[in-house]
Amino acid sequence: MWYLYILRMDDGSLYTGVTTDIDRRLDEHRSGEGSKYVRSRLPCDLVYKEEHRDMSSALKREAEIKSWSKARKEGLVSKEG
């Protein structure tokens, strides 16, 4: 199983990524071992996730969401809340 996830950063920005293990990846981000973008904007909170059956579909969805405006991403995230 693959997961698409969105993190809210301390500065209010959103970060979108994919992983096979959300808990492990979140621990990596929070410890400063994740992406440079996240590392420079800690702390972060998981605000959205989706399950995908394979890497390809997760990466396609990631690319789709990354192309959206912040307002549209906020709409997606608010549906989870």
PyMOL Python script that loads the backbone (N, CA, C, O; Angstrom):
from pymol import cmd

cmd.read_pdbstr("""\
ATOM      1  N   MET A   1       0.841  -1.177   0.000  1.00  0.00           N
ATOM      2  CA  MET A   1       0.000   0.000   0.000  1.00  0.00           C
ATOM      3  C   MET A   1       0.890   1.245   0.000  1.00  0.00           C
ATOM      4  O   MET A   1       1.894   1.303   0.710  1.00  0.00           O
ATOM      5  N   TRP A   2       0.513   2.223  -0.792  1.00  0.00           N
ATOM      6  CA  TRP A   2       1.195   3.512  -0.853  1.00  0.00           C
ATOM      7  C   TRP A   2       0.252   4.590  -0.321  1.00  0.00           C
ATOM      8  O   TRP A   2      -0.969   4.455  -0.394  1.00  0.00           O
ATOM      9  N   TYR A   3       0.828   5.642   0.207  1.00  0.00           N
ATOM     10  CA  TYR A   3       0.054   6.738   0.777  1.00  0.00           C
ATOM     11  C   TYR A   3       0.530   8.069   0.225  1.00  0.00           C
ATOM     12  O   TYR A   3       1.729   8.317   0.091  1.00  0.00           O
ATOM     13  N   LEU A   4      -0.427   8.908  -0.089  1.00  0.00           N
ATOM     14  CA  LEU A   4      -0.165  10.310  -0.364  1.00  0.00           C
ATOM     15  C   LEU A   4      -0.478  11.034   0.936  1.00  0.00           C
ATOM     16  O   LEU A   4      -1.468  10.717   1.594  1.00  0.00           O
ATOM     17  N   TYR A   5       0.351  12.003   1.316  1.00  0.00           N
ATOM     18  CA  TYR A   5       0.101  12.725   2.560  1.00  0.00           C
ATOM     19  C   TYR A   5       0.373  14.206   2.372  1.00  0.00           C
ATOM     20  O   TYR A   5       1.139  14.610   1.497  1.00  0.00           O
ATOM     21  N   ILE A   6      -0.268  15.005   3.208  1.00  0.00           N
ATOM     22  CA  ILE A   6      -0.045  16.446   3.212  1.00  0.00           C
ATOM     23  C   ILE A   6       0.263  16.861   4.648  1.00  0.00           C
ATOM     24  O   ILE A   6      -0.444  16.496   5.587  1.00  0.00           O
ATOM     25  N   LEU A   7       1.329  17.628   4.788  1.00  0.00           N
ATOM     26  CA  LEU A   7       1.741  18.175   6.076  1.00  0.00           C
ATOM     27  C   LEU A   7       1.495  19.679   6.092  1.00  0.00           C
ATOM     28  O   LEU A   7       1.689  20.357   5.083  1.00  0.00           O
ATOM     29  N   ARG A   8       1.067  20.195   7.239  1.00  0.00           N
ATOM     30  CA  ARG A   8       1.005  21.642   7.425  1.00  0.00           C
ATOM     31  C   ARG A   8       2.259  22.037   8.198  1.00  0.00           C
ATOM     32  O   ARG A   8       2.549  21.503   9.268  1.00  0.00           O
ATOM     33  N   MET A   9       2.985  22.980   7.630  1.00  0.00           N
ATOM     34  CA  MET A   9       4.227  23.422   8.231  1.00  0.00           C
ATOM     35  C   MET A   9       3.968  24.547   9.232  1.00  0.00           C
ATOM     36  O   MET A   9       2.879  25.120   9.258  1.00  0.00           O
ATOM     37  N   ASP A  10       4.963  24.858  10.049  1.00  0.00           N
ATOM     38  CA  ASP A  10       4.839  25.897  11.070  1.00  0.00           C
ATOM     39  C   ASP A  10       4.515  27.255  10.462  1.00  0.00           C
ATOM     40  O   ASP A  10       3.874  28.082  11.110  1.00  0.00           O
ATOM     41  N   ASP A  11       4.951  27.500   9.222  1.00  0.00           N
ATOM     42  CA  ASP A  11       4.674  28.792   8.570  1.00  0.00           C
ATOM     43  C   ASP A  11       3.328  28.795   7.835  1.00  0.00           C
ATOM     44  O   ASP A  11       2.995  29.772   7.165  1.00  0.00           O
ATOM     45  N   GLY A  12       2.548  27.703   7.958  1.00  0.00           N
ATOM     46  CA  GLY A  12       1.235  27.622   7.331  1.00  0.00           C
ATOM     47  C   GLY A  12       1.248  27.012   5.942  1.00  0.00           C
ATOM     48  O   GLY A  12       0.188  26.748   5.374  1.00  0.00           O
ATOM     49  N   SER A  13       2.430  26.783   5.386  1.00  0.00           N
ATOM     50  CA  SER A  13       2.506  26.177   4.056  1.00  0.00           C
ATOM     51  C   SER A  13       2.160  24.700   4.133  1.00  0.00           C
ATOM     52  O   SER A  13       2.147  24.103   5.209  1.00  0.00           O
ATOM     53  N   LEU A  14       1.879  24.118   2.965  1.00  0.00           N
ATOM     54  CA  LEU A  14       1.529  22.705   2.878  1.00  0.00           C
ATOM     55  C   LEU A  14       2.585  21.966   2.078  1.00  0.00           C
ATOM     56  O   LEU A  14       3.091  22.478   1.079  1.00  0.00           O
ATOM     57  N   TYR A  15       2.915  20.760   2.520  1.00  0.00           N
ATOM     58  CA  TYR A  15       3.891  19.911   1.837  1.00  0.00           C
ATOM     59  C   TYR A  15       3.200  18.607   1.474  1.00  0.00           C
ATOM     60  O   TYR A  15       2.553  17.987   2.318  1.00  0.00           O
ATOM     61  N   THR A  16       3.334  18.191   0.227  1.00  0.00           N
ATOM     62  CA  THR A  16       2.706  16.952  -0.250  1.00  0.00           C
ATOM     63  C   THR A  16       3.786  15.944  -0.593  1.00  0.00           C
ATOM     64  O   THR A  16       4.772  16.279  -1.249  1.00  0.00           O
ATOM     65  N   GLY A  17       3.599  14.699  -0.146  1.00  0.00           N
ATOM     66  CA  GLY A  17       4.559  13.641  -0.437  1.00  0.00           C
ATOM     67  C   GLY A  17       3.880  12.290  -0.519  1.00  0.00           C
ATOM     68  O   GLY A  17       2.675  12.169  -0.299  1.00  0.00           O
ATOM     69  N   VAL A  18       4.674  11.270  -0.840  1.00  0.00           N
ATOM     70  CA  VAL A  18       4.189   9.892  -0.880  1.00  0.00           C
ATOM     71  C   VAL A  18       5.141   8.992  -0.103  1.00  0.00           C
ATOM     72  O   VAL A  18       6.330   9.287   0.022  1.00  0.00           O
ATOM     73  N   THR A  19       4.608   7.897   0.414  1.00  0.00           N
ATOM     74  CA  THR A  19       5.407   6.959   1.191  1.00  0.00           C
ATOM     75  C   THR A  19       4.665   5.629   1.304  1.00  0.00           C
ATOM     76  O   THR A  19       3.474   5.545   1.006  1.00  0.00           O
ATOM     77  N   THR A  20       5.370   4.607   1.732  1.00  0.00           N
ATOM     78  CA  THR A  20       4.732   3.326   2.051  1.00  0.00           C
ATOM     79  C   THR A  20       4.461   3.200   3.549  1.00  0.00           C
ATOM     80  O   THR A  20       3.749   2.292   3.976  1.00  0.00           O
ATOM     81  N   ASP A  21       5.021   4.102   4.342  1.00  0.00           N
ATOM     82  CA  ASP A  21       4.876   4.038   5.804  1.00  0.00           C
ATOM     83  C   ASP A  21       4.767   5.466   6.349  1.00  0.00           C
ATOM     84  O   ASP A  21       5.779   6.142   6.537  1.00  0.00           O
ATOM     85  N   ILE A  22       3.567   5.908   6.596  1.00  0.00           N
ATOM     86  CA  ILE A  22       3.345   7.288   7.030  1.00  0.00           C
ATOM     87  C   ILE A  22       4.005   7.573   8.379  1.00  0.00           C
ATOM     88  O   ILE A  22       4.629   8.620   8.546  1.00  0.00           O
ATOM     89  N   ASP A  23       3.878   6.665   9.335  1.00  0.00           N
ATOM     90  CA  ASP A  23       4.466   6.904  10.660  1.00  0.00           C
ATOM     91  C   ASP A  23       5.983   7.078  10.571  1.00  0.00           C
ATOM     92  O   ASP A  23       6.544   7.994  11.173  1.00  0.00           O
ATOM     93  N   ARG A  24       6.638   6.198   9.821  1.00  0.00           N
ATOM     94  CA  ARG A  24       8.087   6.298   9.660  1.00  0.00           C
ATOM     95  C   ARG A  24       8.471   7.609   8.983  1.00  0.00           C
ATOM     96  O   ARG A  24       9.399   8.291   9.418  1.00  0.00           O
ATOM     97  N   ARG A  25       7.755   7.955   7.917  1.00  0.00           N
ATOM     98  CA  ARG A  25       8.084   9.163   7.161  1.00  0.00           C
ATOM     99  C   ARG A  25       7.846  10.413   8.003  1.00  0.00           C
ATOM    100  O   ARG A  25       8.638  11.354   7.952  1.00  0.00           O
ATOM    101  N   LEU A  26       6.775  10.429   8.767  1.00  0.00           N
ATOM    102  CA  LEU A  26       6.507  11.572   9.637  1.00  0.00           C
ATOM    103  C   LEU A  26       7.603  11.701  10.699  1.00  0.00           C
ATOM    104  O   LEU A  26       8.044  12.810  11.002  1.00  0.00           O
ATOM    105  N   ASP A  27       8.038  10.587  11.256  1.00  0.00           N
ATOM    106  CA  ASP A  27       9.153  10.606  12.216  1.00  0.00           C
ATOM    107  C   ASP A  27      10.414  11.161  11.565  1.00  0.00           C
ATOM    108  O   ASP A  27      11.139  11.942  12.180  1.00  0.00           O
ATOM    109  N   GLU A  28      10.678  10.758  10.317  1.00  0.00           N
ATOM    110  CA  GLU A  28      11.849  11.272   9.591  1.00  0.00           C
ATOM    111  C   GLU A  28      11.750  12.784   9.412  1.00  0.00           C
ATOM    112  O   GLU A  28      12.710  13.513   9.662  1.00  0.00           O
ATOM    113  N   HIS A  29      10.587  13.244   8.978  1.00  0.00           N
ATOM    114  CA  HIS A  29      10.406  14.687   8.793  1.00  0.00           C
ATOM    115  C   HIS A  29      10.607  15.424  10.115  1.00  0.00           C
ATOM    116  O   HIS A  29      11.342  16.410  10.171  1.00  0.00           O
ATOM    117  N   ARG A  30       9.972  14.960  11.157  1.00  0.00           N
ATOM    118  CA  ARG A  30      10.019  15.662  12.447  1.00  0.00           C
ATOM    119  C   ARG A  30      11.400  15.651  13.081  1.00  0.00           C
ATOM    120  O   ARG A  30      11.730  16.545  13.861  1.00  0.00           O
ATOM    121  N   SER A  31      12.209  14.652  12.758  1.00  0.00           N
ATOM    122  CA  SER A  31      13.564  14.591  13.310  1.00  0.00           C
ATOM    123  C   SER A  31      14.568  15.345  12.442  1.00  0.00           C
ATOM    124  O   SER A  31      15.755  15.386  12.766  1.00  0.00           O
ATOM    125  N   GLY A  32      14.108  15.939  11.348  1.00  0.00           N
ATOM    126  CA  GLY A  32      14.993  16.694  10.473  1.00  0.00           C
ATOM    127  C   GLY A  32      15.671  15.866   9.408  1.00  0.00           C
ATOM    128  O   GLY A  32      16.562  16.359   8.715  1.00  0.00           O
ATOM    129  N   GLU A  33      15.265  14.608   9.262  1.00  0.00           N
ATOM    130  CA  GLU A  33      15.863  13.718   8.266  1.00  0.00           C
ATOM    131  C   GLU A  33      15.040  13.636   6.988  1.00  0.00           C
ATOM    132  O   GLU A  33      15.400  12.907   6.063  1.00  0.00           O
ATOM    133  N   GLY A  34      13.934  14.381   6.929  1.00  0.00           N
ATOM    134  CA  GLY A  34      13.078  14.378   5.748  1.00  0.00           C
ATOM    135  C   GLY A  34      13.578  15.372   4.716  1.00  0.00           C
ATOM    136  O   GLY A  34      14.775  15.646   4.631  1.00  0.00           O
ATOM    137  N   SER A  35      12.670  15.898   3.949  1.00  0.00           N
ATOM    138  CA  SER A  35      13.038  16.823   2.884  1.00  0.00           C
ATOM    139  C   SER A  35      13.587  18.142   3.447  1.00  0.00           C
ATOM    140  O   SER A  35      13.293  18.525   4.579  1.00  0.00           O
ATOM    141  N   LYS A  36      14.381  18.811   2.634  1.00  0.00           N
ATOM    142  CA  LYS A  36      14.954  20.101   3.018  1.00  0.00           C
ATOM    143  C   LYS A  36      13.853  21.129   3.279  1.00  0.00           C
ATOM    144  O   LYS A  36      13.948  21.932   4.207  1.00  0.00           O
ATOM    145  N   TYR A  37      12.807  21.094   2.451  1.00  0.00           N
ATOM    146  CA  TYR A  37      11.681  22.022   2.616  1.00  0.00           C
ATOM    147  C   TYR A  37      11.065  21.871   4.002  1.00  0.00           C
ATOM    148  O   TYR A  37      10.867  22.860   4.708  1.00  0.00           O
ATOM    149  N   VAL A  38      10.766  20.643   4.389  1.00  0.00           N
ATOM    150  CA  VAL A  38      10.143  20.397   5.695  1.00  0.00           C
ATOM    151  C   VAL A  38      11.108  20.742   6.816  1.00  0.00           C
ATOM    152  O   VAL A  38      10.721  21.371   7.801  1.00  0.00           O
ATOM    153  N   ARG A  39      12.341  20.341   6.675  1.00  0.00           N
ATOM    154  CA  ARG A  39      13.356  20.570   7.713  1.00  0.00           C
ATOM    155  C   ARG A  39      13.466  22.060   8.062  1.00  0.00           C
ATOM    156  O   ARG A  39      13.698  22.413   9.219  1.00  0.00           O
ATOM    157  N   SER A  40      13.299  22.930   7.060  1.00  0.00           N
ATOM    158  CA  SER A  40      13.449  24.367   7.303  1.00  0.00           C
ATOM    159  C   SER A  40      12.170  25.030   7.813  1.00  0.00           C
ATOM    160  O   SER A  40      12.161  26.230   8.088  1.00  0.00           O
ATOM    161  N   ARG A  41      11.086  24.250   7.940  1.00  0.00           N
ATOM    162  CA  ARG A  41       9.805  24.827   8.356  1.00  0.00           C
ATOM    163  C   ARG A  41       9.138  24.050   9.502  1.00  0.00           C
ATOM    164  O   ARG A  41       7.922  24.131   9.679  1.00  0.00           O
ATOM    165  N   LEU A  42       9.910  23.317  10.258  1.00  0.00           N
ATOM    166  CA  LEU A  42       9.370  22.541  11.378  1.00  0.00           C
ATOM    167  C   LEU A  42       8.867  23.472  12.475  1.00  0.00           C
ATOM    168  O   LEU A  42       9.331  24.607  12.577  1.00  0.00           O
ATOM    169  N   PRO A  43       7.924  23.012  13.297  1.00  0.00           N
ATOM    170  CA  PRO A  43       7.304  21.689  13.318  1.00  0.00           C
ATOM    171  C   PRO A  43       6.234  21.543  12.237  1.00  0.00           C
ATOM    172  O   PRO A  43       5.859  22.506  11.568  1.00  0.00           O
ATOM    173  N   CYS A  44       5.752  20.297  12.088  1.00  0.00           N
ATOM    174  CA  CYS A  44       4.731  20.006  11.083  1.00  0.00           C
ATOM    175  C   CYS A  44       3.683  19.064  11.658  1.00  0.00           C
ATOM    176  O   CYS A  44       3.925  18.344  12.627  1.00  0.00           O
ATOM    177  N   ASP A  45       2.515  19.093  11.031  1.00  0.00           N
ATOM    178  CA  ASP A  45       1.420  18.206  11.427  1.00  0.00           C
ATOM    179  C   ASP A  45       0.854  17.527  10.190  1.00  0.00           C
ATOM    180  O   ASP A  45       0.714  18.152   9.139  1.00  0.00           O
ATOM    181  N   LEU A  46       0.531  16.255  10.319  1.00  0.00           N
ATOM    182  CA  LEU A  46      -0.145  15.527   9.254  1.00  0.00           C
ATOM    183  C   LEU A  46      -1.589  16.008   9.204  1.00  0.00           C
ATOM    184  O   LEU A  46      -2.309  15.919  10.199  1.00  0.00           O
ATOM    185  N   VAL A  47      -2.024  16.524   8.034  1.00  0.00           N
ATOM    186  CA  VAL A  47      -3.383  17.050   7.929  1.00  0.00           C
ATOM    187  C   VAL A  47      -4.232  16.311   6.903  1.00  0.00           C
ATOM    188  O   VAL A  47      -5.438  16.543   6.818  1.00  0.00           O
ATOM    189  N   TYR A  48      -3.614  15.418   6.117  1.00  0.00           N
ATOM    190  CA  TYR A  48      -4.382  14.697   5.091  1.00  0.00           C
ATOM    191  C   TYR A  48      -3.597  13.474   4.650  1.00  0.00           C
ATOM    192  O   TYR A  48      -2.368  13.494   4.592  1.00  0.00           O
ATOM    193  N   LYS A  49      -4.340  12.389   4.335  1.00  0.00           N
ATOM    194  CA  LYS A  49      -3.702  11.213   3.742  1.00  0.00           C
ATOM    195  C   LYS A  49      -4.710  10.455   2.901  1.00  0.00           C
ATOM    196  O   LYS A  49      -5.912  10.477   3.166  1.00  0.00           O
ATOM    197  N   GLU A  50      -4.195   9.783   1.882  1.00  0.00           N
ATOM    198  CA  GLU A  50      -4.990   8.910   1.006  1.00  0.00           C
ATOM    199  C   GLU A  50      -4.225   7.616   0.798  1.00  0.00           C
ATOM    200  O   GLU A  50      -2.995   7.619   0.745  1.00  0.00           O
ATOM    201  N   GLU A  51      -4.943   6.519   0.680  1.00  0.00           N
ATOM    202  CA  GLU A  51      -4.334   5.229   0.344  1.00  0.00           C
ATOM    203  C   GLU A  51      -4.362   5.030  -1.167  1.00  0.00           C
ATOM    204  O   GLU A  51      -5.323   5.393  -1.845  1.00  0.00           O
ATOM    205  N   HIS A  52      -3.279   4.441  -1.677  1.00  0.00           N
ATOM    206  CA  HIS A  52      -3.194   4.088  -3.100  1.00  0.00           C
ATOM    207  C   HIS A  52      -2.632   2.673  -3.199  1.00  0.00           C
ATOM    208  O   HIS A  52      -1.797   2.260  -2.394  1.00  0.00           O
ATOM    209  N   ARG A  53      -3.103   1.950  -4.190  1.00  0.00           N
ATOM    210  CA  ARG A  53      -2.715   0.538  -4.289  1.00  0.00           C
ATOM    211  C   ARG A  53      -1.295   0.343  -4.821  1.00  0.00           C
ATOM    212  O   ARG A  53      -0.694  -0.711  -4.614  1.00  0.00           O
ATOM    213  N   ASP A  54      -0.749   1.371  -5.515  1.00  0.00           N
ATOM    214  CA  ASP A  54       0.605   1.241  -6.043  1.00  0.00           C
ATOM    215  C   ASP A  54       1.306   2.597  -6.109  1.00  0.00           C
ATOM    216  O   ASP A  54       0.676   3.646  -5.980  1.00  0.00           O
ATOM    217  N   MET A  55       2.614   2.552  -6.310  1.00  0.00           N
ATOM    218  CA  MET A  55       3.415   3.762  -6.353  1.00  0.00           C
ATOM    219  C   MET A  55       2.976   4.679  -7.482  1.00  0.00           C
ATOM    220  O   MET A  55       2.926   5.896  -7.305  1.00  0.00           O
ATOM    221  N   SER A  56       2.662   4.120  -8.627  1.00  0.00           N
ATOM    222  CA  SER A  56       2.291   4.913  -9.785  1.00  0.00           C
ATOM    223  C   SER A  56       1.078   5.790  -9.507  1.00  0.00           C
ATOM    224  O   SER A  56       1.096   6.983  -9.812  1.00  0.00           O
ATOM    225  N   SER A  57       0.036   5.223  -8.941  1.00  0.00           N
ATOM    226  CA  SER A  57      -1.162   6.021  -8.683  1.00  0.00           C
ATOM    227  C   SER A  57      -0.904   7.074  -7.607  1.00  0.00           C
ATOM    228  O   SER A  57      -1.447   8.177  -7.681  1.00  0.00           O
ATOM    229  N   ALA A  58      -0.080   6.747  -6.607  1.00  0.00           N
ATOM    230  CA  ALA A  58       0.255   7.723  -5.565  1.00  0.00           C
ATOM    231  C   ALA A  58       1.045   8.891  -6.147  1.00  0.00           C
ATOM    232  O   ALA A  58       0.787  10.044  -5.804  1.00  0.00           O
ATOM    233  N   LEU A  59       2.003   8.602  -7.023  1.00  0.00           N
ATOM    234  CA  LEU A  59       2.807   9.657  -7.635  1.00  0.00           C
ATOM    235  C   LEU A  59       1.987  10.521  -8.589  1.00  0.00           C
ATOM    236  O   LEU A  59       2.199  11.730  -8.670  1.00  0.00           O
ATOM    237  N   LYS A  60       1.061   9.911  -9.302  1.00  0.00           N
ATOM    238  CA  LYS A  60       0.182  10.687 -10.184  1.00  0.00           C
ATOM    239  C   LYS A  60      -0.685  11.634  -9.367  1.00  0.00           C
ATOM    240  O   LYS A  60      -0.861  12.793  -9.741  1.00  0.00           O
ATOM    241  N   ARG A  61      -1.218  11.158  -8.275  1.00  0.00           N
ATOM    242  CA  ARG A  61      -2.056  11.990  -7.411  1.00  0.00           C
ATOM    243  C   ARG A  61      -1.217  13.107  -6.771  1.00  0.00           C
ATOM    244  O   ARG A  61      -1.683  14.240  -6.643  1.00  0.00           O
ATOM    245  N   GLU A  62       0.010  12.785  -6.375  1.00  0.00           N
ATOM    246  CA  GLU A  62       0.903  13.799  -5.818  1.00  0.00           C
ATOM    247  C   GLU A  62       1.131  14.913  -6.842  1.00  0.00           C
ATOM    248  O   GLU A  62       1.029  16.092  -6.502  1.00  0.00           O
ATOM    249  N   ALA A  63       1.436  14.556  -8.077  1.00  0.00           N
ATOM    250  CA  ALA A  63       1.666  15.554  -9.125  1.00  0.00           C
ATOM    251  C   ALA A  63       0.414  16.398  -9.350  1.00  0.00           C
ATOM    252  O   ALA A  63       0.501  17.611  -9.543  1.00  0.00           O
ATOM    253  N   GLU A  64      -0.747  15.751  -9.324  1.00  0.00           N
ATOM    254  CA  GLU A  64      -2.005  16.479  -9.501  1.00  0.00           C
ATOM    255  C   GLU A  64      -2.183  17.518  -8.400  1.00  0.00           C
ATOM    256  O   GLU A  64      -2.445  18.688  -8.682  1.00  0.00           O
ATOM    257  N   ILE A  65      -2.041  17.098  -7.158  1.00  0.00           N
ATOM    258  CA  ILE A  65      -2.257  17.996  -6.033  1.00  0.00           C
ATOM    259  C   ILE A  65      -1.208  19.107  -6.005  1.00  0.00           C
ATOM    260  O   ILE A  65      -1.534  20.250  -5.683  1.00  0.00           O
ATOM    261  N   LYS A  66       0.034  18.793  -6.335  1.00  0.00           N
ATOM    262  CA  LYS A  66       1.078  19.819  -6.345  1.00  0.00           C
ATOM    263  C   LYS A  66       0.810  20.894  -7.392  1.00  0.00           C
ATOM    264  O   LYS A  66       1.319  22.008  -7.273  1.00  0.00           O
ATOM    265  N   SER A  67       0.027  20.581  -8.406  1.00  0.00           N
ATOM    266  CA  SER A  67      -0.279  21.575  -9.443  1.00  0.00           C
ATOM    267  C   SER A  67      -1.422  22.514  -9.023  1.00  0.00           C
ATOM    268  O   SER A  67      -1.665  23.525  -9.682  1.00  0.00           O
ATOM    269  N   TRP A  68      -2.111  22.187  -7.948  1.00  0.00           N
ATOM    270  CA  TRP A  68      -3.239  22.973  -7.480  1.00  0.00           C
ATOM    271  C   TRP A  68      -2.780  24.259  -6.777  1.00  0.00           C
ATOM    272  O   TRP A  68      -1.640  24.371  -6.325  1.00  0.00           O
ATOM    273  N   SER A  69      -3.697  25.214  -6.703  1.00  0.00           N
ATOM    274  CA  SER A  69      -3.460  26.423  -5.912  1.00  0.00           C
ATOM    275  C   SER A  69      -3.514  26.058  -4.420  1.00  0.00           C
ATOM    276  O   SER A  69      -4.042  25.013  -4.040  1.00  0.00           O
ATOM    277  N   LYS A  70      -2.959  26.935  -3.597  1.00  0.00           N
ATOM    278  CA  LYS A  70      -3.014  26.672  -2.159  1.00  0.00           C
ATOM    279  C   LYS A  70      -4.455  26.638  -1.676  1.00  0.00           C
ATOM    280  O   LYS A  70      -4.797  25.834  -0.808  1.00  0.00           O
ATOM    281  N   ALA A  71      -5.311  27.505  -2.230  1.00  0.00           N
ATOM    282  CA  ALA A  71      -6.715  27.532  -1.820  1.00  0.00           C
ATOM    283  C   ALA A  71      -7.393  26.189  -2.089  1.00  0.00           C
ATOM    284  O   ALA A  71      -8.171  25.709  -1.265  1.00  0.00           O
ATOM    285  N   ARG A  72      -7.103  25.594  -3.218  1.00  0.00           N
ATOM    286  CA  ARG A  72      -7.707  24.298  -3.542  1.00  0.00           C
ATOM    287  C   ARG A  72      -7.181  23.204  -2.609  1.00  0.00           C
ATOM    288  O   ARG A  72      -7.937  22.334  -2.178  1.00  0.00           O
ATOM    289  N   LYS A  73      -5.880  23.254  -2.302  1.00  0.00           N
ATOM    290  CA  LYS A  73      -5.313  22.286  -1.350  1.00  0.00           C
ATOM    291  C   LYS A  73      -5.955  22.452   0.021  1.00  0.00           C
ATOM    292  O   LYS A  73      -6.258  21.469   0.697  1.00  0.00           O
ATOM    293  N   GLU A  74      -6.162  23.709   0.429  1.00  0.00           N
ATOM    294  CA  GLU A  74      -6.799  23.967   1.735  1.00  0.00           C
ATOM    295  C   GLU A  74      -8.201  23.377   1.762  1.00  0.00           C
ATOM    296  O   GLU A  74      -8.641  22.865   2.791  1.00  0.00           O
ATOM    297  N   GLY A  75      -8.907  23.446   0.629  1.00  0.00           N
ATOM    298  CA  GLY A  75     -10.237  22.849   0.544  1.00  0.00           C
ATOM    299  C   GLY A  75     -10.197  21.348   0.747  1.00  0.00           C
ATOM    300  O   GLY A  75     -11.050  20.788   1.435  1.00  0.00           O
ATOM    301  N   LEU A  76      -9.207  20.693   0.148  1.00  0.00           N
ATOM    302  CA  LEU A  76      -9.046  19.247   0.304  1.00  0.00           C
ATOM    303  C   LEU A  76      -8.739  18.916   1.759  1.00  0.00           C
ATOM    304  O   LEU A  76      -9.346  18.014   2.336  1.00  0.00           O
ATOM    305  N   VAL A  77      -7.815  19.632   2.340  1.00  0.00           N
ATOM    306  CA  VAL A  77      -7.397  19.397   3.725  1.00  0.00           C
ATOM    307  C   VAL A  77      -8.567  19.636   4.686  1.00  0.00           C
ATOM    308  O   VAL A  77      -8.735  18.887   5.648  1.00  0.00           O
ATOM    309  N   SER A  78      -9.367  20.657   4.437  1.00  0.00           N
ATOM    310  CA  SER A  78     -10.472  20.976   5.348  1.00  0.00           C
ATOM    311  C   SER A  78     -11.564  19.900   5.339  1.00  0.00           C
ATOM    312  O   SER A  78     -12.302  19.760   6.315  1.00  0.00           O
ATOM    313  N   LYS A  79     -11.669  19.146   4.247  1.00  0.00           N
ATOM    314  CA  LYS A  79     -12.638  18.045   4.188  1.00  0.00           C
ATOM    315  C   LYS A  79     -12.269  16.931   5.153  1.00  0.00           C
ATOM    316  O   LYS A  79     -13.143  16.204   5.625  1.00  0.00           O
ATOM    317  N   GLU A  80     -10.979  16.791   5.449  1.00  0.00           N
ATOM    318  CA  GLU A  80     -10.510  15.772   6.393  1.00  0.00           C
ATOM    319  C   GLU A  80     -10.855  16.139   7.824  1.00  0.00           C
ATOM    320  O   GLU A  80     -11.160  15.278   8.648  1.00  0.00           O
ATOM    321  N   GLY A  81     -10.802  17.453   8.107  1.00  0.00           N
ATOM    322  CA  GLY A  81     -10.916  17.945   9.471  1.00  0.00           C
ATOM    323  C   GLY A  81     -12.216  17.713  10.100  1.00  0.00           C
ATOM    324  O   GLY A  81     -12.420  18.090  11.254  1.00  0.00           O
TER     325      GLY A  81
END
""", "prot")
cmd.dss("prot")
cmd.show_as("cartoon", "prot")
cmd.util.cbc("prot")
cmd.orient("prot")
